């Protein structure tokens, strides 16, 4: 699966994208949940700075 994501993120016909994966603690169980987002490379720092 990773190869497909990397291949689609490296297209040269537009903006550069990055896959952001963050660990978020669940309020119900206390376990960590991993949330994945694909964002523009320009917005990576802003995406990581926001909570939730």
Secondary structure, DSSP 8 states (H G I E B T S, - for coil): -HHHHHHHHT-SSS--EEEEEEEEE-TTT--EEEEEEEEEGGGHHHHHHS--
